[in-house]
Amino acid sequence: MANTASNVTAGTPKVAGAIYTALVSANLTLPTDTDANLAEGFECVGYISEDGLKRAKEITSESIRAWGKDVVMRKRTANDSNLTFKMIEYLNTVVQKVVYGSENVTGALSTGVTIHDKASYEGENRVWIIDQIMTGNVKDRMVIPNAVVTAVSEVAYKDNEAAGYEVTLGTIPNAAGDTIIEYYKG
């Protein structure tokens, strides 16, 4: 099999929005391809910073040794998938709900928003859909059936930078063991 330059790609967000989320629910239908319309309940988090999306696969393992110190087996101790991105639509209430919780954010921008930053808040289980266009107009869709925000970076409020929340999503396997399901089609 020879090298194929057309298999090299880069991702760019869909123009109408790239990252959507909804609370995990038994009634929520997840897409099973790149073209399906998203079910009612999904909301767009808006613009993402120019750093885009980062996907990490963190695998750790333990060496099992025999008498005499030979490694005879490797046993995985962790197999985690995480995604990181910075939401820069600070005034978008969907963004605030992702960070502070749906029940802790009320109102609308036009009438006034109230956010309760509660120390007791442990995060919501959310479904995430990430739609992007790869080089050559290839559609790519990642479906994250269940994830919780596990980290939020500091927010800078300054003249030359958009205020925003960089979040890390820690995935949780669904009943089939999937943490991320990815579909792509040219």
N, C-alpha and C positions, 0 to 999 in steps of 0.2 A: 504494500500500500504506500503510495507516494504522498509527500507533503501536499496539502491542498490549501492554498492561500485564501480561497473563498470561505473556508471554515473559521478563519480568524475574524473576530467580531468585537464590536463595542456596543454598549447599550445607551439609549437615549429615551427619555420619558415620552409617553404618548402625549400629544398636544392637549387633549381635553382633560388630562389628569393621569397620574401614574400609580399613586398609592391610595388604596381604599381600605376602610376598616369597618367592622361591625362587631357588636358583642356576640360572643359564642352563644348559639341557640340551636336547639334541636330542630327548629322550624326553618332555619336558614339553609337555603340550597347553595352549595358551592359549585362554581363552574368546573367543567371537566374538559375544557379545551381553550384555545386562544380567542375564540370568536363569540362565545356565549355572553349575552348581556348579564350584568350583575343583578342579583336578586335585590328586591326592595330591602332597605335597611343599611346598605353599604353607603358610606359617606367618604368623600375625598378629603385628604388632609392638606391638599393644595401644593403650592410650590415647595420643592426640596432644594437645598443649597447646591451650589455648583460642584460640591464634592460627591454628589450622587449617592448611590447605595453601595454599601459594603456588606458582603456575605462572608461569614467565617464558619469554618467547620473545625471544631476543636475536639481532637481525639487524644485521649490519654490511655496508656496501657501499663500493665504491670508484667514484669518478667517472672515466669515460674522457672525455678532452677532445680536441677537434679543435684544429688550429692556429687560433689566435685565441681560445682559451679557452672556446669553447662546449662545454657538456656534451652529448655525443652518445650516451652509454650509461652505465648504472649496472650494475655487476657485483657480485653478492653475494660477500662474502669469508668470511662466517660465517652460519650459520643454526642456532642452538642452542636446544634446549628443556631447561629445568631445572625441578626441583621442589624446594621447601624445606618442611620440617616438623620439629617437635620431638617426639621420642619420649620420653614421660615415665614409661614403665614401666621404670625403670632396672634393676630386678632381673630383668627378662625376658631370658633368655639369647639369644633371637632378636635383641633389640635389641643386645646386646653383640656378637653375631656380625656384624651389619650394620656395626658400627663397627670392630671389630678383626679380623674374618675368622673364618670357620667353624672353621678348623684351629687358631685361637689361643684359642678359648674351649672349656673342657671342664667337665663336671660338671653338677650341678643344684642349685638353691637348697637343697633338703632335705638334700643330702649334701655340698655345698660346690662353689663355682664357682671356677675358676682362669682368669684372663685374662692373656695375654701381649701386651703392647703393643709390637709390633716395629717398629723404624725401617724395616725392609726391606719392610713390608707395603704393597702398592700398590692394594689394593681388589679386590673380587670383582665379576664381572659377574653381575648379578641381574635377574630379571624382577620387576616390581612390578604389583600390581593395586590400584586405589583405587576403592572402592565408596562412593557417597554418595547421599543422597536430596535432590533439589532441591525447591524450593517447588512445591506442588501434587502431592506424592508422586511426582514424576518420578524414576525410577531413572537413575543416571549411573554408568558404569563406565569408568575409564581403564585401558588396558593399556599398560604400558611394557615392550616386549619385551627391552630390554637397557639397563641403566644402572649406573653406578659412583658410589659416594659420592665426590664431589669436594671437599667441605668439611665439617668438623665444628666447630661453635662451641664456645666454652668451656662447661664444666659448672659451675654454681653449687651449692655445698653450703651451704644456709642454712635457718634455721627456717621462713621464710614462702614458700618456693619449692620446687616439685618438682624434684629432680635429673633431668636428662634431656639427651639429645643432639639438638641441632638439626643436621640434615644437609641437604646439598644433593646432589641426584641429577643427574648429568650424563648425558643420554641418548646412546645410540649407535644409529644407524639399523640396522634389520634388513635382510634381503636385498631387501625391497620398498622400502626407503628410509624406512620409518615409524619415527619416534621415539616417538610416542604415538598410540594408536588409541583413540578415544573413542566410546562407545555411550550413547545415552540413549533412554528410552521412558517415556511417561506412563501 
